[in-house]
């Protein structure tokens, strides 16, 4: 199963680099986002009631994409093991995002570069007002583009502050958009592809809930935010490690410890502070946090370096995932992988792995004994 897992990593990353994110109309994460949007409402008259409703949302909502993803792999695998593996790889592709993150970050940095060029031109002797207008237009373009990365008010941000926001988001989304789903997939894929796909989809569901509901003004999102804090504890710190490795600056982790806990989130500060340290730049969200305050805000060159570092960090994360999968393959009990079904309904539980096969097979067997029902075997 190790070679299969590595092949699925290759499939997912190849699709991301060649195709990029599907349009929202075709993207399952966007479909789940619409479900979360429907859940974003007043459920009770009191704040306590809202929080209790939020617990139910946090527990149940991420199960929807998990069941859908795991079920899709089971159904495809019942037809053909190759088909099941391909579907698992597609699930990993849909739950990770690298190309779009780097492209959008670059678009923001490029827009601020255009602003800087227009500003320099406007400052030369004999320059006309068109250069000043070009600088203003470039700045507005940068502000508009960075809204795709951050949720803060960008209307008054300077070009340097916009670059700071883009670099911060690149670091945070390295953890949220790649490492968080890659880790559970790597740990479970050598044992059970449906379980790996379900775990990746579940984590993406938790991240989506937090991004849409995890605000102080939304009591029904408190439980989702706390669950995301728990789920992201390890991925955020591993992302910081990959940033330090990518920049060949392991001591950056030690320096980052000074500011990693400054942001309100217990996790997002780690990759952001690590990126600030390896780039020797200041990353600031006014009134919220100020990382590496002794340095200057990012220049255009710093923004370009940040994109390169995050790209290399993603490769480092992939190497870690392969090593984890190899470790699981070594320590997994013989015959752990994908068990061979021995009965008409045994394949249902076996597809999810040995750990959960007995109860699922028992349930499937019970259903198969009901009158007027048929268990169809592929």
N, C-alpha and C positions, 0 to 999 in steps of 0.2 A: 504493500500500500504506500510505501514511501515514494516510489517512483510515480505512482498515480497522483499523490499529493503534490509533488514537485511539478508535474505536468499541469495540474489545475492552477497552481500559482502562475505558471507561464501563460496559460490560457487567459486567466483573469487580467493579468498585467498587459498582455498583448491587446486584448479587447479595449482596455482603458486607453492605451497609447495610440491605437489605430482608429478607434471609433469614438472614444470619449463618452461622456454621459448621454444617455438617450434623452430625447425631448420629454418634458414633463408629462405629456399625454400618454407616453409609453413607459414611464419609469415607475416601478412598483413603490419606490420610496415616496414619490409624489402622491401616489394613490393612498399610501398610509398617512401622508400629511393631510390629505383631505379628510380622512377619518378622524385624525386628531383635531382638525379644525371644527368638526361637528361636535367633538367632546369638549371643546373650549367654550363653555357656557356656564350659566349660573345653575347649580344643581340643588342648592339649599339656601335658606334665608340667612343662615349664620355662617361665620367664618369657619367654625368648627365643623359644620355640616359640609362645607366646601372641601375642607381638608380630608374628611372621611371619604367623600366621593372621589377625591384625588387618589386615595390609596387604591381604590378599586380600579381606577384608570391605569395607575402605574403597574398593577399586578396583571391585569387582563389584556390591556391594549397591545403590549409587545408580543403577546402570545399569538396574535393574529398573523403577523409576518413570519413568525417562527414556524407555526403550523403549516402555513402555506408553502414556505420554502422547503421544509423537511418533507412534507407530503408530495411536493413536485418531484423531489429526488427519488422518493420511494416509488411513485407511479412510473417514472421514467426507468428506474432500475429494474422494475418488474418486467419491463419489455426487453431491456438490454442493459447489462452492466455498463457498457460504454455510454449509453444514453444517460444513465443515472449520473455517471461521472461528469459528463458534459454539462448537465443541468446544475450540478453542484458548483462547477467552475463558473457558470453564468451567474449563480447566486453570489459568489464571492466578488465577481466583477461589479454587480449591481450594488453591493454593499460597501464598496471601496471607491475612493475618488482621489486621483493624483493629477491627471492631466488637466482637468478643469480648474483645480486649485492653482496649479502653476501658471496656467494660461491667464486666469483672471488676475492673479498677483502681478504678472508681467504687464498686463494691460494697464493696471493702475500705475505701476512704476513708469511705464512708457508715457502715460498721460502727464505725469508730474515732470518727466524729462522735457516734454514739449513745452510745459509751462516755464521751466527754467530757461530754455532756449529763447522763448519769446520775451521773457523778462530781461535777459541780457541784451537782446536786440533793442528793446524799448529804451534801455538805459544808455545806448550809444548816442553820440552827437548827431543830430539831424534825423533821428528816427521819427517816424510818424505815429499817429495814434492807432494805426492798424496793428502794430506790434503789441501795444498795450491791450488792445481788444483780444488779440490772439492769446496773450497770457491769461486773461480772465476766462476766455472760453476753454483753454486747456485745463485750468484749475477746476472749472465747473464739471468738465468731463471726468476728471479724476475723482471728484467728489461723488459723481453719479456711479462710477464703476465700483468704487470701494464699498458702496452700499450692498453689493452682492457678497461681500465678505464679512461685514460687521453690522451690528444693529444700532450703533450709536448715532447721534445726530452729527452729520458731516457738513452741515451748511456753513459752519464758520471755521473749519479746519484749514490750516495752511498746507502747502505742498509737503513739507517735512512731516507734519502730523498725519497726513494721509498715507505717506509711505510707512510711517510707524504703525498705523492701523493695519496696513496690508501685511507687513512683516509679522506682526503679532498674530494675525489670523492664519498666516501660513504655518506658523509653529503650532498653534492650537489645533488646526485642522489636520496636521500631520498625525496627531494623536487620535482625534475624533474620526477622521475620514479614512484612515488607513490602518494604523496599528491596532485600534480597538477591535476591529472585525477580523483582522489577519491573525491575531493571537489565538482566539478560540477555534478558528478554522484549522490552524496548524496543529493544535493540541488534539482535536477530535477527528480530523480527516483520516489518520491512519487506522482509526478504530471503526468509525461509522461516518460515511459521507452524508447521510440524511441528518445526523446529529450535528455535524460540522456546519452544514448549510443552515439548519435551524438556529444554531447558536449565533452565527454571524448575523442572521436576519433579526434575531432577538436583540442583540447589542445595537444594531442600527435603529431598531424601533425605540429602544431606551434613549439613544442620542437624539432622535427626532422629537420624542416627547419633551425632553429637557429643553431643546432649542425653541420649541413652540409654547410650552407651558411653564417652564422653570423660571418664572419671574416673581419678585416679591408681591407684585400687585395681583397675582393670580394664586390664591390659596389652594385651588384645586390642582396646582402644579407643584406644590411643595414636595409631595411624595415622589414625583417623577424626578425632581431635581436631586433629592437625596439618593435615589436609586442610581442616577447617573454618576453622582459623586463616588459611590461605591464601585460601580462597574469600571469607571475610568481611572481608578487609583493607580493600578499597575501600568496600563497603556500610556498614561501621561508621562510617567517616570521613565519608561522604556523609550518613549519618543525623545525625551531629553538626552538619554544615553546615545541614541542614534545620531542626534544632532552633534554631540561632542565628537563622536567617532567620525562623522562625515567631515567635520572641520579639522580633524587630527589635533584636537585640543581637549584631552581628557580632563584637564584641570578646570575647564569651564564649568563642569558640574559642581565643583567645590565653590567656585565664585557665585554660581547661580543660586546656591542655597540661601544667600542673603536676601534675595528678593522673590524667590519662588512662592512664598506664602503671602505676598502682598495683595494679589488679586483676590476678590471675594471667593472665587472657586478654589477649593483645596487642590485642584489638579492642573488647571490650565496654566498656572504660573510656571510650572516646571519647563515645558518646552519653550515657552516664550522667554523666560529668563535665560535658559541655555542659549537660545538664538541671539539674545542681546549680548551675551558674554562672548560668544565665538566671533561675532561681527564687531564687537567693541562699539556698540551703538546704544542709545537711550531709547527705550520703548515706553510710551506714556499714554495713558488714557486719563485725561484731566479729571481730577477729583476722585479717581478710583485707585490708580496705581501708577508707580513711576519706577521702572526697572532700569538698573544700571544708570542712575541719575547723573553720575560724574561724566558721562560721555555725551556726545552730540546726537541729535535726532538723525535718522538715516538719510544719507544722500542718495542720489540716483544710483551711484555705483554700489552703495551698500545694499540697496534693494535688489540689484542684479545678483550680488553675491548671496543674498538670502535665498533667492530662487534656486541657485546652484546648490547651496548647502542642503536645502529641504529635499531637492531631488536626490542627492547622494544619500541623505538620511533614509529616504524611502527604500533605496537599494539595500542599505544596512539592515533595515527592518525586515526586508524579505530574506536576507541571509539568516537572521535570527529565527525567522519562522521556519526555514528549512531545517535548522539545527534542532529546534523544538520538535518538529515532526520526526526527525531522525531519532531523537531521544525517546519519544513515545513509542516508536516502532521497536526499539531495542528492549524497552522495559515491559511492553505489552505482552500478556500471556500468549503462548503459542496458539494459533488459530483464532486470535482475538479479532482482527480484521472484520470482514464481512462474512458471517457464518453462512453455511450452506443450508437452506431450508430442508427440513426433513418431513414435512407434512403439508397438506393443502393450505393451512393458514400460518404455518411457522414462519414463512418468509416475511410476513408483515412485521412481526417483532424483531426478527433477525436483521432486517434492514436498518433498524434504529440502533443496533448494537447489543452486545450480550447483556449489558447492565440493565436494560429496560425491556429486553425481549420477553421474559416470562410473563409479566402482567399484560403486555400488549397481545402476546400470543394467546393467553387465556381468554382475554376479551374477544379476540377474533374468533377463537374456537367456540365460545359461547354463542356469538352471533351466528356462526355457521350451523349451529344445531337448531336454531329457531325454525319453526315451520314456515313454509312458503318463502324462504329466503335462500338465495344461492350465493355461495362464495365463488367468485370467478377467479380462475387461476390462469395467469398468462402463460 
